[in-house]
Amino acid sequence: MSTRPGRDIRVAPLTTLEEFERCVVLQLETWGYSDGDVVPRRIFMVAQHIGGQVIGAFDGDTIVGFAMSLPGFRDDHPYLHSHMLAVLPAYRNAGLGRRLKLAQRDDALVRGFDLMEWTFDPLEIKNAYLNIARLGAIVRRYQPDFYGPSSSPLQGGLPTDRLYAEWWLRSPRVDGLLRGEMPPLNILERIIVPHTIYQWKQDAQQRDLARTVQSQNRAAFQAAFHNGLAVIGYERDRDDNGVFLLGRWDEPARI
């Protein structure tokens, strides 16, 4: 389902407590979290005041999506950690998630950041395609059960395994991809996520199939990263399975 026809979606920073409260509601509507997993409005206020980002997507006066990030520092390098991006179901599949990420990038570049990171579920095919194929992020780290047990029914009771997306904002890879130029890829390994994974996660009788895929792929990612490979591409095959493409990533991070 796409956004409603005839309406322009506006993307802009969020600054008020009322807007941050709307972000709390959006989390419930997007992921079905229990209260214990919801990020409260005070954290959105903190993010805005300490150099992070809170950016919203508006349909008229209604916020229908948001992206929130926090500043981070690792290996002597400052970056922005994009902790959360939510889009209401009725507004998905129309490029709104990508617009929010690009708004984050524009703001980050103005403020001198050259790196954004975030985590994502390796079993979520659409998210992986956006992060890697559409935005140009690479992946070199895997964290099993990153958040511990999740109350979201979308998780299907599986461990909250996460990949770390690295979005090198000024890199030739990202700059070229955003201009529509596909970078050449030397693929050494492939890791597949079957398109039936969503059905398996939601069906108690088939959930062990999803758990097996998660476990096998976890081992494959960890071995590949240990051997110096990175996720440098992503595609969906003719059966709509998700395919992670792994190879060497040796280009400079900055233009």
N, C-alpha and C positions, 0 to 999 in steps of 0.2 A: 504494500500500500504506500502511496506517495503522499506528499503534502497536498492539502486541499487546493483545487485549481482556483486561479484568480487571486491568490493571496501572496504577497511578498513577505519573505522571512527576513527580518532584520537581525544582524548580529552586533552586539554591543556589550561593553563591560557592565557588570552588575555591582551595585554599590550600597544598596539599602537593606535594612533588616527584613523588610517585607519581601524583597527579591530573594534573599538568602533563605527565607522560610519557604518560598516556592520551590527552591532547589531541594529542600528536605522532602516535600511532597512528591517531587519528580522522582526521587530515589525509590519511594514506595511504589509509584505507578510503573516504573521501569523494571525494577528487579524483584518487587514483592518482598523486600527485606522485613524482618522483625525490627522492633525499636532498637534492639541491641546492636544491630549492624549499620544503622543509619548514621551518617555524618551530620552532626547538629549544626544549626545555623551559626553558632559562635565560631566554629572552625572556618566557615566561609569568611566570616569577618576577620579572623586572624590571618587567613591566607592573603586577603586583600591588603592588610596593613603591614605585612612583613616582606612584601616583594613578590608574592605569588600572583596568581591570576584567577579571576572569576568572570567568565564570559558567558553571556546568555544568547539564546536564539528566540526572537519574539515573533509571534503571529499576532499582529495588532498590538494589544497591550498584554497579551498572555505569553508567559515564558514557556516554551515547548521543548527546550533543551538547554544544556549548559555544559561547560568544561571548567574544571577547577585544578589548579596546580599549586605546588609549594616549592620554595627555593631549596636547593640541596647543594652539598659540597662533598666530593669524593676524589681521591687521588689528586689533590691540589687543583681541582677543576670545579668551578661553580656551574650549576645547571638548574633547570626547572624540572621537577617531577610532576607530571600530569597524573594526578591521583584518580580523577573521575571524569567520565564523559557520559552523559545521559541524553537520549532523545526519545520522546514519547512514541509509542508504537505506530500511531497514525501518521507520523512524520518521517518514518524511516524509509530507506531505499530511494532517497531523493538527493543524496549528496550533502545532507546537513551535517553529519558527523565530520566529514572532510572539511566543510566550511569552518566549523568550530576549531579544528586542528590548525587550519591555515591562519585563522585569526590569532591563535596562540603563537604561531611562528612569527607573524608580523610584529606582534608586541614584544616577543622575546628578542628579535633582532634589533629593534629600536633601542632596547635596554642593554644591548651588548652581549647577550647570551648566544652561544653557538651550539648548545646541546640541550635537548629535551629528552626525558626518558619517561617510560610508563611500563606497567606490567599488563599482560593480557593472557587470557585463557588459551592454551594451545589447541583446544578442541573447538573453539569458536571460529568457524571458517570465514564468515563475513568480516569479522574484526581483523583476523590475520591478513586477509586480502587488502583491506583498507590500510592497515599499518605498514605493510611491506610493499605491496604492488602499487598502491595509489599514493602513498606518502614518501616511500623510500627509506623507511627505518630498516636497520639491520638488527640481528639478535645474536648475542654471544653468551648469554647466561640463562640458566634455568633454576627455578626455585620450587621444590616440591612443597605442597600444602602451605603456600605463602601466608594465607590469612587464617588458617585453621578452619574449623567447621563453619559453613555458611548457611544462613537461614533462607537464602534465595532459592526458590524452587527450580530456577534455571540451572543451578549447579547440579541438580539431580543426586545430591548426597555424596558426590565424589570429592576427593581431596581438591583443595583449591590450588592446584599446580599453576605456576605462572612463568611465562617468558618475559624477559626484559627487552623492551624495544628501545633502541638507541637511535635518536633522530638528530643526525649531525646537520644542523640547519643551513650551514654555508658550504657543505661538501659538494663537489662536482656531481656526485650521484643524485642528491636531492635537488640541486639546482636544475640539472638537466631533466630529471623526471617530471618536475613541476612545469617544465616548458613542453612536455610531451615527448621528450627524447628517451627512449628505452636504453638503459645501459647494457653493454655486452656482458653476458654471464658465462662463467666457466663452472658448470655444475658438476660436483663430485659425488654428492649424495642426495637422496630424496626421502622425505618422511611424509607419509600419507595419513590424512584424517578422513575416514569414510563419511559420505554425506548422511548416512543413517545414524550418525552419532547423536543427533538431537532426539530422535525417536527412542534410541536405546537409553539415553539418560532419563527420559521421562517415564519409561515403562519399567516397573519394578521387576518384571520377569526377564527383561533383557538388559538390565543395568550392568550385569557382570560383563557383558560384551563391551560396553563403554569403558568399564574399569580396566579391562584387559588392554584395550587400545591405549588408554592413558598410560598404563604401566610400561607397555612395550615402547611407546614413543618417548616416554621419560628417559628410559635407558639409552635409546638411540640418540636423543639430543645431548645427554650428558657425555656420552662417548665422543660424539662429533665435536663438541666444544672443547673437551679435554685434548683432542687432537688438533686444535687450532682452527677448526672450521667455524663458519658463521652462516646464519640464514641471510642470504643476499637476494632472494627472490621468492615469489609465491605465485601459484597458478591454480586454477580449477580445471580439472580434466573433463572429458566428454560426459562422464557420469556425475559431474558436479562434486566430486571428492576434492578436498583441499590438499595441496601438495606444497610442502616446504622445500625450497631449493637451497642447498648448502654448498658453499665453496670457500675460497680464500677471499678475505676482504683486506686489501692492502693499499687502498687509495688514501690520499690525505683527507683529514676530517674537515679542513678549512679550504676555501677557495683562495 
